[in-house]
Amino acid sequence: MVEISKNHSIEIEAAEALKQFVVVGIPAFNEEKTIAKVILQCQEYADKVVVCDDGGTDMTGEIASRLGADVVRHEKNLGYGAAIQTLFRRARELDADILVTLDGDGQHDPSDIPNVVTPIKNGAADITFGSRFINGHLSSIMPWYRRAGVKLLGMLNAG
């Protein structure tokens, strides 16, 4: 039997009390081609992955479920905003300390999750935002049509 000092026991209890339950929420609509990779990568950084299958007609929900994700399904497509609301609701039900949202199409890099959650875990921030704009450049992961749209909206907004 290993004897642990009272002070060491208190330190372990304090560390456990500081451990925060991290949930990654993924809104998804017909993302069967990319959802598996996104879920598997997110599981490396999260305590739980929740997918909102927003009324899709493909195998997104089934794939997510088989990979161990908690799947919440909308009977019909309600849109991105409703899917995000559903993910927030489910995170509250799970008593999550931190919720990170990533799109199911693979355009967000799950390896950035620690960068987003660390300031929250350390008490330096209550909320953080990731950005696809790094040093003024659009991420190469963003599809060309979205990059074009962002640039166009930026020019219209500046003018």
ABEGO torsion letter per residue (X at the ends): XBBBBAAAAAAAAAAAAABBBBBBBBBBBGAAAAAAAAAAAAAAABABBBBBBBGBABAAAAAAAAAGBBBBBBABBAEAAAAAAAAAAAAAAAGBABBBBBBAAGABBAAAAAAAAAAAAAGABABBBBBABBGGBBBAABBAAAAAAAAAAAAAAAX
